Amino acid sequence: MSIAGDPNVDQPVQRHWKFRWEDLATLPAKGERHVQPRGGAFRMYAEGAFKGFDIECLPLLKKSVKLRGQGRCVYCGGTHDAAGRPLKLTSEHVVPEFLGAGLELTASSCDACQTKTSSFEHALSEDLFGPARSVLDIKGKSGTLDLRHIRLDLGGLTSDPHVLPAFHHPTILILPSLYPAPAFSSAPVGIDHPYAFWMYNINADKKALDQYDIEAFSTQTVDQLRFSQLLAKIGHVYGSSYFGVGSFQPALTQLIRGDYPIADPNPPREFYSHIGCLWQCRDYDGKSECLHEIQPGSINFNGKLTKAVRIRLFSCFDMPSYFVALE
């Protein structure tokens, strides 16, 4: 019998997920974080232990910090073009600037790779993080995202978008909780669904929605493939700076540089093979004073040490830690 946590190798990849609030009376209070769904049987896997080094705290107030580049593209390793001319390398933000982060690796991305990373970052900036960016006034490259109206999905399996004024839009920050990655656990390759969703209620209010006769709504859709690209990019870029290019055999560059259109009928099933959560690692629970956290370290699984990076987006809202195996 198949239960949650088993790979769906005989089914199409489940790339897009959202959570539907059927009963608005169960909404968490503003400023609270809840995990949904709760209960039910799920598969447990043996997992590695993370040993972290210094935590890089990205503050609530955006601060520009520059890390020295490695003299080559951090993604493709290129230094010269086909004609032998030095590549023009631009700075690369470790955490995307649209998430209010100012940490960047100088001279580290060629034009071709920057085009690829910008593609999935732009999609996530609007589809997953857009409402939260606007309501929280998070400052990006072009300032804050001042949306007067925001789309709300009233549908279930089929989207049913409606537009609400931003001050009444039920903005809930949603991030998936993942199974441990096969690279540092006994989990098999091919688990393409989240274990649960961590949701922080920024301003969702039942009374405000009653004015519009709204009885149920769905959260923003999580494109798991693009989200895994984002986590892979953050981990790989920071790990390359901290550990040094050449200190590990990169396992994530193909995923980061991949082009996966929404309509792609055969996306890779292994996008979480090196990215996941560690359920037994409770050292980083609770709200943080940082907007985001990044921490290099290593994961020991069955005596094998793997260079890794812990990523905690919106740690100030008590959101989950993700662990990215670099090799």
C-alpha positions, 0 to 999 in steps of 0.5 A: 500500500502506498502512503505519503512519502513513497515515490510516485514513479508510475505517475506523472511528476506532481510539480504544482501544489497549493493548500486550500482553506475550506473553513475560514474559521480555522485560519491561524491568527495574524502573526501565527505560523501553522503547519497543514495538513496534520495527521495521517500516515507517512513514511519515515526515513533514516537521515543524516546529522547536520553540523553547522558552522557560522550562520550568515544572518541576512537582516530585516533591513537590507544591507549590502554585503559583497563576497569575493568572486572566484574569477569564473562563472559559478554555474558553468565554470566558464572563464572565456567565450568561444573566441577566447575572450574573457567572459563578462562576469556580473555579480550574483545575489546569493538570495534573490534581491526581490526577497530583500537580501543584499548578499552577493558574490561579485563577478560570478555569473556569465550572461548565459547562466544569468539568463537561466537563473533569472527565469525561475527567480522572476517566476517565483518572485511573482507567483509564490512570493508576490503577495508577501513582498507587496504586503511586507514592503520588502525592498528589491532591486527596484524598490518595494512591490506596491500592488494596489490589487492582488489576485486571489484563487478561489478555486480548488483543483482548477484555479478561479482567480478573483482580484481583491484590494491589497489591504483585504487580500488574505496574504499567507506566506507558504513554504513546503516542508520536504522529506529528507533528500536521498543524498543524505537519507535512506529516502529513495529518489522520486519523492515529488510531493511535500510532507506538509506546508508551513504557513505564516498568516500575514494578514488573512482575516475572516471578517474582511473576506466576509465582505466579499462573500468568500467562504474558501480560498487557495494559497499561492501555488508552489512550483516545486521544480522552480523552488528546488532550483532556487534552493539549489542556487542559493546553496551552490553559490554560497557553498562555492564562496565559503568552501571554494570552487574546486573543493567539491564536485558540484551536484546542482549545476545541471538543475540550476541551469535547466530550463523547465517550462510550465507546460513541460510534460516530462520534468525531471523527477530527481529535483529533490535528490540533494535538497530536503529537510532534516526532521530530527534537526530541531536546533534552528526552530523558533523565530529568528532575528534575521530575515533569512539565514544561510549556514555552511556545514556538513551532513554525516549520513552512515559515516559519509560526510557531505558538504552542505548548506542550510537555508532558512528563508523568512526565519523571522517567521519561524519557517523551515530550514532546508538542507542542500547537499553540494556534492 
